Structures are given as C-alpha cells and as structure tokens.
Amino acid sequence: MVAVVAAAFLWVQPLLAQPNVVADVLQRMDQDRCASLESGAKVCHYEYSVEGKHVEAISFVPAGKGPFPGVLMIPGYERTARDLAGLGMRLAREGFAAVAVTQPGFGQSDGPADFVGPKTLAVLTVAYRKLQKESYVDPKRMAIYGYSRGGMAASLLVEELDDVKAAVLGAGIYDFQKLYDDSTLPGVRLNMKAETGMTKEAVRERSSILRMDKLKCPVLILHGEKDKNVPVRQAKLLRDRLTSLHKEFEIKLFPDKEHSIGPEAGNLTVDFLRRKLLEQSDLSHKD
C-alpha cells in the first residue's frame, strides 16, 4: 500500500527547536550530563561501548513515567548525535523516547567508518536494543529515523530487526552500486571506494533494495529532487521496489529541495510516527 504525501497533508505544527535553544540545551547537558526542558523532558549523554570502542549518543526522554514509543535516530555523513538534538527534543515533547547515535568514525564515536557496513550496523543495533530495554520505553512500539547515510542505515536495519514498527528514510542510499554509478561528486565515489573497497560482497550487503522482501513495517521516504549528494533516483528505485512487493509505504519528493530538505521533513517525520506508534496504539486499546 502506497500513499503519496501531498502538500495538503500538512497542518500547522510548531517547528523544531531554534538553533540557539538547542545550543543552550546541549551546553547544559555537557555541564551536568543531563538538561531539563520546559516540558519536563530530559536530554542526556547516553554513551556506550561496542567491542571496546566508544559510541557517542544522546537520549531524549519525555516527562512522565511512560512507557513511551522508542525512536532510534541516525545522522548522516560527518554529522553527529548533536545534529539531531532539535528533532529529538521535538519528539520528546510529543511523547517519544529517542536516542541519537553518531556513526563510527564521526564526532566522538571511535572509527573507522565503514560506510554503513557490518560494524556500523552492529553499533546501531546495540543502541536500538539498549533503548528498547529502558523502563520508560514500550518495547513493542519501536521506530527508526535516519537521514542520508542514516537513511541508508535505517533501511538496512529494518530488514534485520523484526520488531520495528515504523521507519523514516530521508535522502537515503538503497542501491549502493547505482549510487556509485550515478554520482557526479568525486568525493562521494572516493568515500565509497575507500571505506568499502566496492567489492561485490560490500555492495550487496549495503544495498537494502535487494532484501526489501524482509520489510515488515510501514516506511516514509523523503527526498529532494535536486539532491546532488544522493540523486532522487534512489528514492524512486525504492518506491518502485516496494510497490512491486506490495509493501506499506508513503513517499514525499520535494521538487525544489537539494540534499537538505529542512523543517518540513521534521514535521512529516513527527506526523508519521504519531500515526504509526501513538494513534494506532490508542485505537488498539479501544478494541
């Protein structure tokens, strides 16, 4: 089942936290390990280790006892958990417990980077399971959000984790070989080659489109049609594959946007997660 997210679909919602507000919260978090928001939500350092290597992470916990739906958030290339603080704060206000994780090789997460290979997925899986076990999280209502490399990671994780209930894939890479063939940016191709070797095995294990028959949850695909970093062809290939498999998904392409979509992506993300994790849960409790 496919739904195209139209402009009329949006309603007026508060935007993500302003940059100066986010900076203040992160500064207070760095000083005291945790920072409280006006809503009563808390933003805290959430670091952990995998095979002796440090992973940078931040948690966003709503006010109250919960249990709340849990959301794993994954940033893209050269981005960190801190770059997702605005969205994490927004999710906490909306009643979602979230954890943002910096991928290996970036920020304060030990490397090396492997372009969303097995080591990166292992680090992210640990975060997903760690969040799922928190006392304030409902383990049956888990979701994943990712953007760029993070969108690629989210698309791979939903094939491996059989209990994800919703996923948002922003500007993601789903066919690794086609991205390499289509990219007009030498830096992208160099990174792909340097981090993976572009062997057949490396390409296959990083191409989620090859295993979308394993998808068990609804997904929201977001992509700018003028994206030069990750051509919109990636989103269209995924759309066509999911359609052929009769999977449940929604897609919103932005004709005038490049790699960064802006606040509208955050609004659509929160709305999608609310519909899939909050409203459907409310309906099930009424049955």
N, C-alpha and C positions, 0 to 999 in steps of 0.2 A: 504494500500500500504506500503510495507516494502522495505527499502534499507539498505544493509549491507555496512558499511563504510570501505572500503578496504584501505590498505597502499598506493596504487597508488592514492588515492583520495586526499592526502595531497599535498600541494605545499609549497614552501619556504615562510615562513612568519616570521616577527620579533617575538621573544619570548616575554613573559610577562616581565614587568619591573623587573630589577635586585633588589635583596633584599636591597642593600644599597640605591638605588634610592627611593624605596618605603618607607624605614625608614626615609629618608630626607623629603619626601613629607608629611608624617604623622606628623613629628616633627613640620614642618612649619604650618600645619593645626592646631595642638594643640595650637600653639602660637597665631595665628591670626584668628582662626575659619575657614579660607579657605587658600588653597595653589594653586598657578597657575603653570601649566605645560608649557613646552616649546611650546607645540602645541596650547596654549591658553586655554586649558581646565582647569576647576577648580575642586578641591577636597575639600569638606566642611563637617563640622559636620552637621548632619541632624536629631538630636534627636527629639523625640516627646513622648507623653504620651498616654496610653490607660488605662482607669479606674483608673487614678491617679498613674499609675506605669510607671516609666521611661524606655524608649527604646533607646538603643544605635544604631545609624545609621550613615552612611556616604554617601554623594551624589557625583556623578561624572558627570559633565556637560560639553559637548563638546564646543568648540569655535563656535561662530556664534549664530544666532537667532533661528535656527531650523524651524519648530518643528522636534524633533528627536524621533526615536523609544525609548520606555522606557523599562528598564530591572530591575526587582526585583531580587536581589542576596541574597541567603540564605546559610550561612555556616553550618557546622555540629557540632558534639558534642565537647564541650569545645573550639570551635572556635568562633571568633567574626567577626564583620564587617571589622575590620582592616586586618584580614587574607585574605580578598578578594580584598584588595586595588590594588594589581598588575593587576588582571583581570579587575577591574573597570576602572583603568587608560587606559588599553588597549582598552576597549570598548569605552571610551570617545574619544580616538584618532580615532577610527573607525566610529564615528558619532552616538553613542548610549548614551543616558542619562540613568544612572544607580543609584540605591540605594542599598547598602548592609545593612542588618539588623541583629543584634545579637539576637538570640532567647532568650526568657525569661529564667532567671536562669544562664546565662553565661555572661562573660565580665561585662559591666556596665548596662546591662538590668536587671531590677528587676525580681525576680522569684516569685514563684518557677517554676522549669522546669516541664513540663508535657508530655515529650516525644512526641512532635508534636501533642498535643491534642487540644481541642477547644480554650483554652486561647492563645496558641502559634499561631494558625491559625488566630485568631482574630487580634493579633498584626501584623502579616504579611499582612493581608488583608487591614488594615489601611494604611500600608506603600505603598502597591500597588495602592490604590485609591489616596493617597496623591501625589505620583509621577505622576500618570495619570492626575491629575488636574494642574500640573505645566504648566506655559505658554510656556515653551520651549519644551514640550513633545507633540507628536501626540497621542491622546488618543485612536486612532484606531490601533496603532501598539505597543502593549504591549507584553512582554515576561517575563518568569520566569526562573532563573537558580538556581539550588540547588545541594549541594553535601553532601552525607552521610545522616545525619538527614535532611539536607537541601534538598537533593534529594527526600526524603520521603515527606517533606513539600510541595515541588513543585508539586509532583504527586497528592497530596490531593487538593491543591489549584486549579489546572486546571480542577478539577471536579466541583468545586463550583463557580468559576469565569467564566462566559460565554463569556468573551471578550478577553481572552488570545489568542494570535496568534501563539505562539511557546513556547516550553519549553525544557530545557536541564536537564536531570535527571542523576546525577553522583553518582554511588555507593549507590543507594537508597534502601530503605526498602519499599516493596509494599504489602507483605503478612506478617502481624505482627506476627501471630501465628506460621507460618513456620520459621520465623527468630528465635523465641524463642525456637522452637523445634530443629532447626539445629545448633544453635550457640554452638561452643566449648569453648567460652570465658565466664567464670563465671561472670565477671564484666558486660558484656552486659546483661545477663539474670537478674542479680541483679538490674541493672538500669531500665530495662523494668518493672520488678515487682514493684520496689519501686515507680516509677513515675506514673504507670497506674493501679496497682492492678491486671492487666491481667484478668479483668472481661470480660465477653462476649461482653458487650457493648463497653468497652475500646478497645478491639481487633478489633471489627468491624469498629469503627469509625476511626481507624488508618490504616486500610487495603485498600489502594486505588484500589487494584486489583479487589475488589468486585464491584466497581462502574465505571469501565473504559468505560462502555457504554455511559457515560456522556461526555467523552473526545471529544472536538471539534477542537483541534489544533494538528499540527504535533509535535512530540516529538523526541528528540535524547537521546538514552540510552547509557551511558558509564559505563563500569565496568571492573575491573581487575579480571582475572580468578583465581588468587591466593589470593584473598581477604579473610582474616580470620575474619575481623570485621563484614562484611556483605557478606556472601557467594554469589558467582556468580549465584547461583540458583535463587536468587531474580530477577535478570535481565532476566534470561531465562523464568521464570514464567510470567513476564510481557510481554516479547516478544511473548510468545505463546498466551496469552490472547488477546493482541492487534491484532495479526494475525487472531484469530478466529472472532474478531469483525470487521475485515476489516478496521482498523484504520491506519492512515498515521503515520509511524514512521521510524526512522533509528536506527541502533544499531552497536556499535563498542565494541567488547570484546578484552581485552589486555591479551594474554596468559601468559606473564611473569610479570605482574604487580600485586601488592597487593592492599591495600585499597587506597593508594595514587598513582594516575596514572602519574602525572607530567605534564610538559608543553604541551604535545600532546593533553591533554584534553582541555586546553585553546584554542589551535589552532582550534580544531574541533568545539568548542563552538562558537567562533567568526565566523567561516565559516558558520555554520548552521544558526546563527542569521542573518548574512548578506544575505544569500539566502532567508530566510523566511520573513524578515522585510524590507530589503533595495532593493534587486534586484526585488522582486515581486512587490513592490510599484512602482519602476521605470517602470516596464512593464505595470502596470495598468494605469499609467499616459500617456503612449503612445497610449493606445487603444482609 
